[in-house]
Amino acid sequence: MNLFARDQKVARDLLALGVKLAFDDFSAAATSLDYLQRFQVDVVKVDRSLVRGLGQDDNDGEDSTVAAIISIAHRLSRAVVAEGVETAEQAAHLRRLGCEYAQGFHFGFPASAAQLNARLLADTP
């Protein structure tokens, strides 16, 4: 059994156990698109390198690429997470493109478990 076939079997076995799978750092590379078709994953995470210039006048190519990735992922019934969202403008632009999830410094900085717990408790009424 070759490495790729073994990886597909492991992915199928994990899915059968109820484990959710995600592609991390997804980009427009041909291998990423090939993997998206071959592996039954639940989530596609758009790489931060594609998010960085979203909504800027001189980055229509990035806008089109991210829009295409979101469209392809949704056509394959995958959720989409954008990585590296650092501004409200990027978050708004991703919403307009149909991206349902985002992560990055715009939403919060890394925190220890104690810091996260305190943050969550502070938001509880």
C-alpha positions in Angstrom: 0.0 0.0 0.0 1.5 3.4 -1.0 1.7 6.3 1.5 -1.2 8.2 -0.1 -3.5 5.2 0.0 -2.6 4.5 3.6 -3.3 8.2 4.5 -6.7 7.9 2.8 -7.5 4.7 4.8 -6.5 6.4 8.1 -8.7 9.4 7.3 -11.7 7.1 6.5 -11.1 5.2 9.8 -10.9 8.4 11.8 -14.1 9.7 10.1 -15.8 6.4 11.0 -15.0 7.0 14.6 -16.6 10.5 14.4 -13.4 12.5 14.3 -13.7 15.8 12.4 -10.8 16.5 10.0 -9.5 19.8 8.6 -7.0 20.9 6.0 -4.7 23.4 7.6 -2.9 26.2 5.6 -5.0 25.5 2.5 -3.9 27.5 -0.6 -4.5 27.4 -4.3 -1.7 24.9 -5.0 -2.6 22.0 -7.2 -1.8 19.5 -4.4 -4.2 21.2 -2.1 -7.0 21.0 -4.6 -6.2 17.4 -5.3 -6.3 16.6 -1.6 -9.6 18.4 -1.2 -11.2 16.0 -3.7 -9.5 12.9 -2.4 -10.0 13.3 1.3 -13.3 13.6 3.1 -12.5 16.4 5.5 -15.0 18.7 7.3 -13.1 22.0 7.3 -10.8 23.9 4.9 -8.6 26.5 6.6 -7.6 29.2 4.1 -3.9 30.1 4.5 -3.1 33.5 6.0 -0.9 34.3 3.0 -4.1 34.6 1.0 -6.0 36.5 3.7 -3.3 39.2 4.2 -4.2 41.5 1.3 -8.0 40.9 1.1 -10.0 44.0 0.3 -7.1 46.1 -0.9 -7.4 47.7 -4.3 -4.2 46.1 -5.7 -5.0 42.6 -4.6 -7.9 41.5 -6.8 -6.1 38.2 -7.4 -6.1 37.3 -3.8 -9.8 38.2 -3.5 -10.6 36.0 -6.5 -8.5 33.1 -5.2 -10.1 33.2 -1.7 -13.6 33.5 -3.3 -12.8 30.5 -5.5 -11.5 28.4 -2.6 -14.6 29.3 -0.5 -16.9 28.4 -3.4 -15.1 25.1 -4.1 -15.2 24.1 -0.4 -18.9 24.9 -0.1 -19.7 23.0 -3.2 -18.0 20.0 -1.6 -19.9 20.6 1.7 -16.9 21.7 3.6 -16.9 24.6 6.2 -14.3 27.3 5.7 -12.0 29.0 8.3 -9.8 31.9 7.3 -6.5 32.1 9.1 -4.6 35.2 10.0 -7.4 37.7 10.2 -5.9 40.8 11.7 -8.3 43.6 10.8 -12.0 44.3 10.9 -11.8 45.0 7.1 -10.5 41.5 6.5 -13.2 40.0 8.6 -15.9 41.9 6.9 -14.5 41.1 3.4 -14.4 37.4 4.3 -18.1 37.5 5.5 -19.0 39.1 2.2 -17.2 36.2 0.4 -19.3 33.7 2.4 -16.5 32.5 4.8 -18.3 31.4 7.9 -15.4 31.1 10.4 -12.2 33.1 10.9 -9.3 33.1 13.4 -6.6 35.6 14.1 -5.4 38.5 16.2 -8.4 40.6 15.2 -10.4 38.3 17.5 -7.9 37.7 20.2 -4.3 36.9 21.1 -2.9 33.5 22.3 -3.7 32.9 25.9 -2.9 30.4 28.6 -5.7 28.2 29.9 -6.0 30.4 33.0 -6.2 33.6 30.9 -8.8 32.0 28.6 -10.9 30.8 31.6 -10.8 34.3 33.1 -11.8 35.8 29.8 -14.7 33.4 29.4 -15.9 34.0 33.0 -15.7 37.7 32.5 -18.1 37.4 29.5 -20.6 35.3 31.5 -23.7 37.3 32.7 
